[in-house]
Amino acid sequence: MAGVDHLSVTEAATQENLKTQKHQESWLAALARRVPERLWAPLLVASDGVLIFLAFFTAYALRYQAQLFIAVDPAFQLPLTSYLPQVLLLVLFLLVAYRFSGVYPYQPGRSWIEETWRIATATTAGVIILIAVNLIFRPMLYSRLVFLYTAILVTLYLGVSRLLIMMARAHLRQYDIGVRRVLLIGAGDVGRMVMRTLVARPDYGWKLIGFLDDNPAKSKTDVGRFKALGPVDNAPEVMAAYNIQSVIICLPWQTHRTIQRLLRECEQMKVDAYVVPDLFQLTKNQMKVHELNGIPLISTRDISIQGWNLVFKRAFDLIVGSLMALFALPLLAMIAIAIRLDTPGPILFKQVRVGKNGKEFVCYKFRSMVDNADELRSQLADLNESTGPLFKIRNDPRLTRVGRFIRRYSLDELPQLYNVLRGEMSLIGPRPNLPEEVAQYQEWMKKRLSVSPGLTGLWQVSGRSDLTFDEMVLLDIYYVENWSIGLDISILLRSAPAVLRATGAY
């Protein structure tokens, strides 16, 4: 795809804005757009204060009205009004505790578990301080169980509120609300590292509009949905035309004068500028940062999925894969019978795919197309809706009735559990590609072959077939570089809703 040259920057930005305006807004997006961004932080603090009040009143009801667990001696029965000073103190203590524990300001990209844990620890500290104050100044007057219930309920209420906030932010990002418009300068190894991070972590709220590069091949070739906007000299025009809020500079250290000029231009245009050190490129993105009395020490590290990590991942695949296969047996039998009754041909479809380190293996799937589907592929080449070497058609005429259903919910891939148990695939990993697709890889794409392909992966929970091929590769490489058991569990849990929604499945 052609990029945008120096003379057409404004025209391309106008077209993008028109496209965005045509996107029908939801009621939540329309409401959020009316609220100035500077008010979001105070609104969060105010809502937390209201929830703390609500939690305290609920705790009072549980203790004195429901008399949960332990009955209240009538001599110690206190009216709600006597607790009002305690509620005010608690709100004050907790809001201060949240500020010092990092709950405020709200950090996009922080996981729900980490956010809830911070709330829980700060709430516990605030409630303990309030109990201590009461023991010193008004011993045995207030029920300590009320404070215990309050601590639990505050964590519960604020934890639920953060989950709703994360869901709302994810929805609003579709309408460019609550996101920062970002321009990337430099599309080399470091630039692609930034690209794959922004593709994999939309929860950070950074929307990459496009990139600039002085390499003619890169400056005219889009990477997925990221637009090639020409050479580095286009920076001022692009920042103005696209309403850029942040610039990430990923240029080699030899271009330090260009970097200084870009920083000055960003400062003049009131645009935040960030420079990624060129050292990231030299270490292939595999780095560990230590500290020696405030002095940062940088060392290299190996790919994360090896050694004991590889053992843990394989054990996870065997245990969880075996349980999934066992529970899926009735479903597998029903699908097999449906395929047999629907159209002539084998139940299973066997195809050679490329696995770890380029090793080929036979991948098993339920047959979802007519028996001669491969022979018909050349006749449908003009209908291909995918990018790069992939071949995808939204309404593929080769699909059978049963095949259309099992494709929609990814049930055709269940036999790949056999590949997982054999060690040819993993439950989580990059999408297994065909040999002819791998043959068309650019050099930077081959890193996705350093781990076993997966039954599901970041590509599936991030859009499935709606992603461009470049974006799929960026997600796969991000997974390779940032693997952890926690990430695998997160992807596995997110896969079920993604499959049920059937978004991007065809």
C-alpha positions as CSV (number, residue, x, y, z in Angstrom):
1,M,0.0,0.0,0.0
2,A,1.3,3.4,-0.8
3,G,2.0,5.8,1.9
4,V,1.3,9.6,2.1
5,D,3.8,11.9,0.5
6,H,4.8,15.4,1.7
7,L,2.2,17.2,-0.4
8,S,-0.9,15.1,0.5
9,V,-0.6,15.0,4.3
10,T,-3.4,17.4,5.0
11,E,-5.7,15.7,2.4
12,A,-5.1,12.3,4.0
13,A,-5.8,13.6,7.5
14,T,-9.1,15.2,6.3
15,Q,-10.1,11.8,4.8
16,E,-9.4,10.1,8.1
17,N,-11.4,12.7,10.1
18,L,-14.4,12.2,7.7
19,K,-14.2,8.5,8.2
20,T,-14.2,8.9,11.9
21,Q,-17.1,11.2,11.9
22,K,-19.2,8.7,9.9
23,H,-18.8,6.2,12.8
24,Q,-22.1,6.2,14.7
25,E,-21.4,7.1,18.3
26,S,-23.0,5.2,21.2
27,W,-24.9,7.0,24.0
28,L,-21.9,6.5,26.3
29,A,-19.5,8.0,23.8
30,A,-21.8,11.0,23.2
31,L,-22.0,11.5,27.0
32,A,-18.2,11.1,27.5
33,R,-17.4,13.6,24.7
34,R,-19.3,16.3,26.6
35,V,-17.1,15.9,29.7
36,P,-13.8,17.8,29.5
37,E,-10.8,15.4,30.0
38,R,-9.5,17.5,32.9
39,L,-12.6,16.6,34.9
40,W,-12.1,12.8,34.6
41,A,-9.7,12.6,37.6
42,P,-11.8,14.6,40.0
43,L,-14.9,12.6,38.9
44,L,-13.0,9.4,39.8
45,V,-12.1,10.7,43.2
46,A,-15.7,11.9,43.8
47,S,-17.2,8.5,42.8
48,D,-14.7,6.7,45.0
49,G,-15.9,8.9,47.9
50,V,-19.5,8.0,47.3
51,L,-18.7,4.3,47.1
52,I,-16.8,4.5,50.4
53,F,-19.9,6.1,52.0
54,L,-22.1,3.4,50.5
55,A,-19.8,0.6,51.7
56,F,-19.8,2.1,55.2
57,F,-23.6,2.3,55.3
58,T,-23.9,-1.3,54.0
59,A,-21.4,-2.4,56.7
60,Y,-23.6,-0.7,59.4
61,A,-26.7,-2.5,58.1
62,L,-24.9,-5.9,58.1
63,R,-23.7,-5.4,61.7
64,Y,-26.7,-3.7,63.4
65,Q,-29.7,-4.8,61.3
66,A,-28.7,-8.1,59.8
67,Q,-26.4,-8.8,62.8
68,L,-24.2,-10.9,60.6
69,F,-22.3,-13.7,62.4
70,I,-22.5,-12.2,65.9
71,A,-25.6,-10.7,67.6
72,V,-25.3,-7.1,68.9
73,D,-25.8,-6.5,72.6
74,P,-28.6,-3.9,73.0
75,A,-26.3,-2.0,75.3
76,F,-23.9,-1.4,72.4
77,Q,-26.5,-0.5,69.8
78,L,-25.5,2.8,68.2
79,P,-27.6,4.9,65.8
80,L,-26.3,5.5,62.3
81,T,-25.9,9.2,63.0
82,S,-23.2,8.5,65.6
83,Y,-21.0,7.0,62.9
84,L,-21.2,10.0,60.5
85,P,-18.0,11.6,61.9
86,Q,-16.3,8.2,61.4
87,V,-17.5,8.0,57.8
88,L,-16.0,11.4,57.0
89,L,-12.7,10.5,58.6
90,L,-12.7,7.2,56.7
91,V,-13.3,8.9,53.4
92,L,-10.5,11.4,54.1
93,F,-8.0,8.7,55.3
94,L,-8.7,6.4,52.3
95,L,-8.5,9.1,49.6
96,V,-5.2,10.2,51.1
97,A,-4.0,6.5,51.3
98,Y,-5.0,6.0,47.6
99,R,-2.9,9.0,46.6
100,F,0.2,7.7,48.3
101,S,-0.3,4.1,47.3
102,G,-0.5,4.9,43.6
103,V,-4.2,4.3,43.1
104,Y,-4.4,8.0,42.0
105,P,-3.8,9.1,39.4
106,Y,-5.5,6.4,37.5
107,Q,-3.0,4.5,35.3
108,P,-4.2,3.1,32.0
109,G,-2.6,-0.2,31.2
110,R,-2.5,-1.4,34.8
111,S,-4.3,-4.7,35.2
112,W,-7.5,-5.1,37.1
113,I,-5.8,-7.4,39.6
114,E,-3.0,-5.0,40.3
115,E,-5.5,-2.1,40.6
116,T,-7.7,-4.0,43.0
117,W,-4.7,-5.1,45.1
118,R,-3.5,-1.5,45.5
119,I,-7.0,-0.5,46.6
120,A,-7.2,-3.4,49.0
121,T,-3.8,-2.7,50.7
122,A,-4.5,1.1,50.9
123,T,-8.0,0.4,52.3
124,T,-6.6,-1.9,54.9
125,A,-4.1,0.6,56.0
126,G,-6.7,3.4,56.2
127,V,-9.1,1.3,58.2
128,I,-6.4,0.2,60.7
129,I,-5.4,3.8,61.3
130,L,-9.1,4.7,61.9
131,I,-9.5,1.8,64.4
132,A,-6.3,2.9,66.2
133,V,-7.6,6.5,66.5
134,N,-10.8,5.2,68.0
135,L,-9.1,2.9,70.4
136,I,-7.0,5.8,71.7
137,F,-9.7,8.5,71.9
138,R,-13.0,6.6,72.2
139,P,-12.2,3.0,73.4
140,M,-14.8,0.3,72.9
141,L,-17.5,2.7,71.6
142,Y,-17.6,1.8,68.0
143,S,-17.9,-1.8,66.6
144,R,-14.7,-3.0,65.0
145,L,-16.7,-5.4,62.9
146,V,-18.3,-2.4,61.1
147,F,-14.8,-1.3,60.1
148,L,-13.8,-4.8,59.0
149,Y,-17.0,-5.2,56.9
150,T,-16.3,-1.7,55.5
151,A,-12.8,-2.6,54.4
152,I,-14.0,-5.7,52.5
153,L,-17.0,-3.8,51.0
154,V,-14.9,-0.8,49.9
155,T,-12.4,-3.2,48.1
156,L,-15.4,-4.9,46.5
157,Y,-17.2,-1.8,45.4
158,L,-14.1,0.0,44.1
159,G,-12.9,-3.2,42.4
160,V,-16.1,-3.5,40.5
161,S,-16.0,0.2,39.7
162,R,-12.5,-0.2,38.2
163,L,-13.7,-3.2,36.1
164,L,-16.6,-1.1,34.7
165,I,-14.2,1.8,34.1
166,M,-11.9,-0.5,32.1
167,M,-14.8,-1.8,30.1
168,A,-16.0,1.7,29.4
169,R,-12.6,2.9,28.4
170,A,-12.3,0.0,26.0
171,H,-15.6,1.0,24.5
172,L,-14.7,4.7,24.2
173,R,-11.4,3.9,22.5
174,Q,-13.5,2.9,19.5
175,Y,-14.5,6.5,19.2
176,D,-11.1,8.0,19.9
177,I,-12.2,9.2,23.3
178,G,-9.7,9.0,26.1
179,V,-6.8,8.2,23.7
180,R,-3.6,10.0,22.8
181,R,-2.9,10.4,19.1
182,V,0.7,9.3,18.6
183,L,3.2,9.8,15.7
184,L,6.1,7.4,15.5
185,I,9.3,8.7,13.9
186,G,11.6,5.9,12.8
187,A,10.2,2.5,11.5
188,G,13.3,0.3,12.1
189,D,13.6,-2.5,14.7
190,V,12.9,-0.1,17.6
191,G,10.0,1.5,15.8
192,R,8.4,-1.9,15.2
193,M,8.9,-2.8,18.9
194,V,6.8,0.3,19.7
195,M,4.2,-0.7,17.1
196,R,3.7,-4.2,18.4
197,T,3.5,-2.9,22.0
198,L,0.7,-0.4,21.0
199,V,-1.1,-3.2,19.0
200,A,-0.9,-5.6,21.9
201,R,-1.8,-3.1,24.7
202,P,-4.6,-0.8,23.5
203,D,-5.5,-0.4,27.2
204,Y,-2.6,2.2,27.5
205,G,-4.8,4.5,25.5
206,W,-2.2,5.4,22.9
207,K,-3.4,5.4,19.3
208,L,-0.6,5.3,16.7
209,I,-1.7,7.3,13.7
210,G,1.3,6.6,11.5
211,F,5.0,6.8,11.2
212,L,7.8,8.7,9.4
213,D,11.0,7.3,8.1
214,D,13.7,8.5,5.7
215,N,14.1,5.1,4.1
216,P,12.1,5.4,0.9
217,A,10.8,1.8,1.1
218,K,9.5,2.2,4.7
219,S,8.2,5.8,4.2
220,K,5.8,4.6,1.4
221,T,4.6,1.3,2.9
222,D,1.9,1.1,5.5
223,V,2.3,-1.5,8.3
224,G,-1.1,-2.9,8.9
225,R,-3.4,0.1,9.9
226,F,-0.4,2.3,10.7
227,K,0.0,4.8,7.9
228,A,3.3,5.5,6.2
229,L,3.4,9.3,6.2
230,G,6.6,10.0,4.4
231,P,10.1,11.2,5.4
232,V,11.0,12.7,8.8
233,D,10.9,16.2,7.4
234,N,7.1,15.8,7.2
235,A,6.9,15.9,11.1
236,P,5.5,19.5,11.5
237,E,2.9,19.1,8.8
238,V,1.8,15.7,10.1
239,M,1.6,16.8,13.7
240,A,-0.6,19.8,12.7
241,A,-2.8,17.9,10.2
242,Y,-3.5,14.8,12.4
243,N,-3.8,16.7,15.7
244,I,-0.9,14.7,17.2
245,Q,-0.6,14.8,20.9
246,S,2.6,12.7,21.4
247,V,5.6,11.8,19.3
248,I,7.8,8.8,19.9
249,I,11.2,9.1,18.3
250,C,13.0,5.9,17.4
251,L,16.0,7.1,15.4
252,P,19.6,5.8,15.5
253,W,22.1,7.7,17.8
254,Q,24.0,9.0,14.7
255,T,21.0,11.2,13.9
256,H,21.2,13.1,17.3
257,R,21.0,16.5,15.5
258,T,17.8,15.4,13.8
259,I,16.5,14.2,17.2
260,Q,17.3,17.6,18.8
261,R,15.5,19.4,15.9
262,L,12.4,17.2,16.3
263,L,12.4,17.8,20.1
264,R,12.4,21.6,19.4
265,E,9.6,21.3,16.9
266,C,7.5,19.3,19.3
267,E,8.1,21.8,22.1
268,Q,7.0,24.7,19.8
269,M,3.8,22.8,18.8
270,K,3.0,21.8,22.4
271,V,3.4,18.1,21.6
272,D,4.8,15.6,24.1
273,A,8.0,14.0,22.8
274,Y,9.6,10.7,23.9
275,V,12.9,9.3,22.7
276,V,13.5,5.5,22.8
277,P,17.2,4.9,23.3
278,D,19.0,3.3,20.3
279,L,20.4,0.7,22.8
280,F,17.1,-1.1,22.5
281,Q,17.9,-1.9,18.9
282,L,21.4,-3.1,19.7
283,T,20.0,-5.7,22.2
284,K,17.1,-6.9,20.0
285,N,14.5,-5.7,22.6
286,Q,15.7,-8.2,25.2
287,M,16.8,-6.1,28.2
288,K,16.9,-6.1,31.9
289,V,17.3,-2.9,33.9
290,H,18.9,-3.0,37.3
291,E,19.8,-0.2,39.7
292,L,23.0,0.5,41.6
293,N,22.3,3.3,44.1
294,G,20.2,5.2,41.5
295,I,22.5,4.3,38.6
296,P,20.5,2.4,35.9
297,L,22.4,-0.8,34.8
298,I,21.2,-2.4,31.5
299,S,21.9,-6.0,30.6
300,T,20.6,-8.4,28.0
301,R,18.3,-11.4,28.6
302,D,17.3,-14.4,26.6
303,I,14.0,-15.1,24.9
304,S,11.6,-15.6,27.8
305,I,10.2,-19.0,26.7
306,Q,13.2,-21.3,27.4
307,G,14.8,-23.1,30.2
308,W,12.5,-23.6,33.2
309,N,9.9,-21.3,31.6
310,L,9.7,-23.7,28.7
311,V,9.2,-26.6,31.2
312,F,6.4,-24.6,33.0
313,K,4.7,-23.8,29.7
314,R,4.8,-27.4,28.5
315,A,3.4,-28.6,31.8
316,F,0.6,-26.0,31.5
317,D,-0.1,-27.2,28.0
318,L,-0.3,-30.9,29.0
319,I,-2.4,-30.4,32.1
320,V,-4.9,-27.8,30.7
321,G,-4.9,-29.4,27.2
322,S,-5.7,-32.8,28.6
323,L,-8.6,-31.4,30.7
324,M,-9.9,-29.5,27.7
325,A,-9.8,-32.6,25.5
326,L,-11.6,-34.7,28.1
327,F,-14.4,-32.2,28.6
328,A,-14.7,-31.6,24.8
329,L,-15.1,-35.2,23.9
330,P,-19.0,-35.1,23.6
331,L,-18.8,-31.9,21.6
332,L,-16.1,-33.4,19.3
333,A,-18.4,-36.4,18.7
334,M,-21.4,-34.2,17.8
335,I,-19.4,-32.1,15.4
336,A,-17.9,-35.2,13.7
337,I,-21.4,-36.7,13.2
338,A,-22.8,-33.4,11.9
339,I,-19.9,-33.1,9.3
340,R,-20.5,-36.7,8.2
341,L,-24.2,-36.1,7.7
342,D,-23.8,-32.7,6.0
343,T,-21.5,-33.3,3.0
344,P,-19.4,-36.1,1.6
345,G,-15.7,-36.2,2.5
346,P,-13.4,-36.8,5.5
347,I,-14.3,-35.5,8.9
348,L,-10.8,-34.2,9.6
349,F,-8.8,-31.9,7.4
350,K,-5.1,-32.4,7.6
351,Q,-2.7,-29.6,6.4
352,V,1.0,-29.0,6.7
353,R,1.8,-26.0,8.8
354,V,5.1,-24.4,10.0
355,G,6.0,-24.7,13.7
356,K,8.8,-23.8,16.0
357,N,12.1,-22.9,14.3
358,G,10.5,-23.5,10.9
359,K,9.8,-27.2,11.5
360,E,6.8,-28.4,9.5
361,F,4.1,-30.6,11.1
362,V,0.6,-31.9,10.2
363,C,-2.1,-29.8,11.7
364,Y,-5.5,-31.3,12.3
365,K,-8.9,-29.4,12.0
366,F,-12.5,-30.4,11.5
367,R,-13.3,-30.1,7.8
368,S,-15.3,-26.9,7.3
369,M,-15.2,-26.7,3.5
370,V,-16.2,-28.9,0.5
371,D,-13.7,-31.7,-0.2
372,N,-12.0,-30.0,-3.1
373,A,-11.6,-26.6,-1.4
374,D,-7.9,-26.3,-2.2
375,E,-8.5,-26.9,-5.9
376,L,-11.1,-24.1,-6.0
377,R,-8.8,-21.6,-4.2
378,S,-7.1,-20.3,-7.4
379,Q,-10.6,-19.5,-8.8
380,L,-11.4,-17.3,-5.8
381,A,-8.1,-15.3,-5.6
382,D,-9.8,-12.1,-6.6
383,L,-12.1,-12.3,-3.6
384,N,-9.3,-12.5,-1.0
385,E,-10.1,-9.9,1.8
386,S,-6.9,-10.5,3.8
387,T,-3.5,-8.8,3.6
388,G,0.0,-10.1,3.1
389,P,0.3,-13.8,2.4
390,L,-3.0,-14.8,4.1
391,F,-6.0,-15.9,2.2
392,K,-9.4,-15.1,3.8
393,I,-12.9,-14.5,2.4
394,R,-15.7,-13.4,4.8
395,N,-18.4,-15.3,2.9
396,D,-16.3,-18.1,1.4
397,P,-18.5,-20.1,-1.0
398,R,-16.5,-23.2,-0.2
399,L,-17.8,-23.4,3.3
400,T,-20.4,-26.1,4.2
401,R,-23.4,-25.4,6.3
402,V,-21.8,-27.1,9.4
403,G,-18.4,-25.5,8.4
404,R,-19.8,-22.0,8.5
405,F,-21.1,-22.6,12.1
406,I,-17.9,-24.2,13.5
407,R,-15.7,-21.6,11.8
408,R,-17.7,-18.8,13.4
409,Y,-17.0,-20.2,16.9
410,S,-13.6,-21.6,16.1
411,L,-14.8,-25.1,16.8
412,D,-13.1,-26.4,13.7
413,E,-9.8,-26.0,15.6
414,L,-10.6,-28.3,18.5
415,P,-8.7,-31.3,17.0
416,Q,-5.5,-29.2,17.3
417,L,-5.6,-30.2,21.0
418,Y,-4.0,-33.4,19.6
419,N,-1.2,-31.3,18.2
420,V,-0.8,-29.6,21.6
421,L,-0.5,-32.9,23.4
422,R,2.0,-34.1,20.8
423,G,4.2,-31.0,21.5
424,E,3.8,-29.6,18.0
425,M,1.7,-26.8,19.2
426,S,1.0,-24.9,22.4
427,L,-2.4,-23.8,23.8
428,I,-1.2,-20.2,23.5
429,G,1.1,-18.9,20.8
430,P,1.4,-17.4,17.3
431,R,-0.9,-18.5,14.6
432,P,0.5,-21.5,12.6
433,N,1.0,-20.4,9.0
434,L,1.3,-22.4,5.8
435,P,4.8,-23.0,4.3
436,E,3.9,-20.8,1.3
437,E,2.9,-18.0,3.7
438,V,6.1,-18.3,5.7
439,A,8.1,-18.2,2.4
440,Q,6.8,-14.6,1.9
441,Y,7.9,-13.4,5.4
442,Q,10.0,-10.3,5.6
443,E,13.1,-10.8,7.8
444,W,11.7,-9.1,10.8
445,M,8.6,-11.4,10.8
446,K,10.6,-14.6,11.3
447,K,11.0,-14.0,15.0
448,R,7.4,-15.3,15.5
449,L,8.8,-18.8,14.5
450,S,11.0,-18.9,17.6
451,V,8.2,-20.5,19.7
452,S,5.6,-23.1,19.1
453,P,2.4,-22.0,17.4
454,G,-0.8,-21.8,19.4
455,L,-4.4,-22.9,19.4
456,T,-5.2,-19.4,20.5
457,G,-3.1,-16.3,21.0
458,L,-3.0,-12.5,21.2
459,W,-4.1,-12.4,17.6
460,Q,-7.4,-14.1,18.4
461,V,-8.3,-12.1,21.5
462,S,-7.4,-8.9,19.6
463,G,-9.6,-9.2,16.5
464,R,-9.0,-12.5,14.8
465,S,-9.5,-12.3,11.0
466,D,-10.2,-8.5,11.2
467,L,-6.5,-7.9,11.9
468,T,-4.2,-7.2,9.0
469,F,-1.3,-9.7,8.5
470,D,1.3,-7.2,9.7
471,E,-0.7,-6.6,12.9
472,M,-1.0,-10.3,13.6
473,V,2.8,-10.6,13.3
474,L,3.4,-7.6,15.6
475,L,1.1,-9.3,18.2
476,D,2.9,-12.6,17.9
477,I,6.3,-11.1,18.3
478,Y,5.1,-9.1,21.3
479,Y,3.9,-12.4,22.8
480,V,7.3,-14.0,22.2
481,E,9.2,-11.1,23.9
482,N,6.8,-10.7,26.8
483,W,5.7,-14.2,27.7
484,S,4.7,-15.2,31.2
485,I,2.4,-17.9,32.7
486,G,0.1,-15.0,33.7
487,L,-0.1,-13.7,30.1
488,D,-1.0,-17.3,28.9
489,I,-3.7,-17.6,31.5
490,S,-5.0,-14.1,30.6
491,I,-5.2,-14.9,26.9
492,L,-6.8,-18.3,27.6
493,L,-9.5,-16.6,29.8
494,R,-10.1,-13.8,27.1
495,S,-10.3,-16.4,24.3
496,A,-13.7,-17.8,25.5
497,P,-15.5,-14.4,25.2
498,A,-13.8,-13.6,21.9
499,V,-15.0,-16.9,20.5
500,L,-18.5,-16.5,21.8
501,R,-18.7,-12.9,20.3
502,A,-17.5,-14.4,17.0
503,T,-15.9,-11.0,16.2
504,G,-13.7,-11.3,13.1
505,A,-14.3,-15.0,12.7
506,Y,-14.6,-16.2,9.1
